């Protein structure tokens, strides 16, 4: 029996996954994107280990949000599926989740360091540092590892949906970045930005020790794109793809 999901969701998830290698965020199959249909109580995600060049819309796997059961698809879902599910359950604003092993963001995760706010490029998207989680315990790795990976992100943000909105990314210590957004496409966009600001931060920190710009400058760059008084862009204009 075919599960009916929101029109366009499967195509959006497919396109977002296919974009991961195209924009340089993954080696081999190291990445995945999902999108949720909360009304249907399911989310759609990339299957485990399928090369991007071979991925089709029929390969995508539909997973029940409440218990993680596969409800449609012949392949096993991504091994990170339970992390995605944990984030969906914790943060009502999240409509899509992306996970990659992009080089510069992973470097910060492996160093167990936040990506600091060193300029306005970062502040345009993230209202604060991109934070890194604590290490998972031996017990958390031994049982329900992927779901516990989501839990350390939720704990890092104190389970606060508004924090997830303002900083839609986190680094799992020793692992890599997870990003999210209102849609699968937006979560991918945040993954691209997370990698870019990690790259810029590493270059900046290599050149010289630095302190962030004045808070009022960073706040102006964040609020001109986000919140009730945002004025960046043209909402009525067609989307650029």
Rosetta blueprint (number, residue, H / E / L):
1 X L
2 X L
3 X L
4 X L
5 X L
6 X L
7 X L
8 X L
9 X H
10 X H
11 X H
12 X H
13 X H
14 X H
15 X H
16 X H
17 X H
18 X H
19 X H
20 X H
21 X H
22 X H
23 X L
24 X L
25 X L
26 X L
27 X L
28 X L
29 X L
30 X L
31 X E
32 X E
33 X E
34 X E
35 X E
36 X E
37 X E
38 X L
39 X L
40 X L
41 X L
42 X E
43 X E
44 X E
45 X E
46 X L
47 X E
48 X L
49 X L
50 X L
51 X L
52 X H
53 X H
54 X H
55 X L
56 X L
57 X H
58 X H
59 X H
60 X L
61 X E
62 X E
63 X E
64 X E
65 X L
66 X L
67 X L
68 X L
69 X L
70 X E
71 X E
72 X E
73 X L
74 X L
75 X L
76 X L
77 X E
78 X L
79 X L
80 X L
81 X H
82 X H
83 X H
84 X H
85 X H
86 X H
87 X H
88 X H
89 X H
90 X H
91 X L
92 X L
93 X L
94 X L
95 X L
96 X E
97 X E
98 X E
99 X E
100 X E
101 X L
102 X L
103 X H
104 X H
105 X H
106 X H
107 X H
108 X H
109 X H
110 X H
111 X H
112 X L
113 X L
114 X L
115 X E
116 X L
117 X L
118 X L
119 X L
120 X H
121 X H
122 X H
123 X H
124 X L
125 X L
126 X L
127 X L
128 X L
129 X L
130 X E
131 X L
132 X E
133 X L
134 X L
135 X L
136 X L
137 X L
138 X H
139 X H
140 X H
141 X H
142 X H
143 X L
144 X L
145 X H
146 X H
147 X H
148 X H
149 X H
150 X H
151 X H
152 X H
153 X H
154 X H
155 X H
156 X H
157 X L
158 X L
159 X L
160 X L
161 X H
162 X H
163 X H
164 X H
165 X H
166 X H
167 X L
168 X L
169 X E
170 X E
171 X E
172 X E
173 X L
174 X L
175 X L
176 X E
177 X E
178 X E
179 X E
180 X E
181 X E
182 X L
183 X L
184 X H
185 X H
186 X H
187 X H
188 X H
189 X H
190 X H
191 X H
192 X H
193 X H
194 X H
195 X H
196 X H
197 X H
198 X H
199 X H
200 X H
201 X H
202 X H
203 X H
204 X H
205 X H
206 X H
207 X H
208 X L
209 X L
210 X L
211 X L
212 X L
213 X L
214 X L
215 X H
216 X H
217 X H
218 X H
219 X H
220 X H
221 X H
222 X H
223 X H
224 X L
225 X L
226 X L
227 X L
228 X L
229 X L
230 X L
231 X L
232 X L
233 X L
234 X L
235 X L
236 X L
237 X L
238 X L
239 X L
240 X L
241 X L
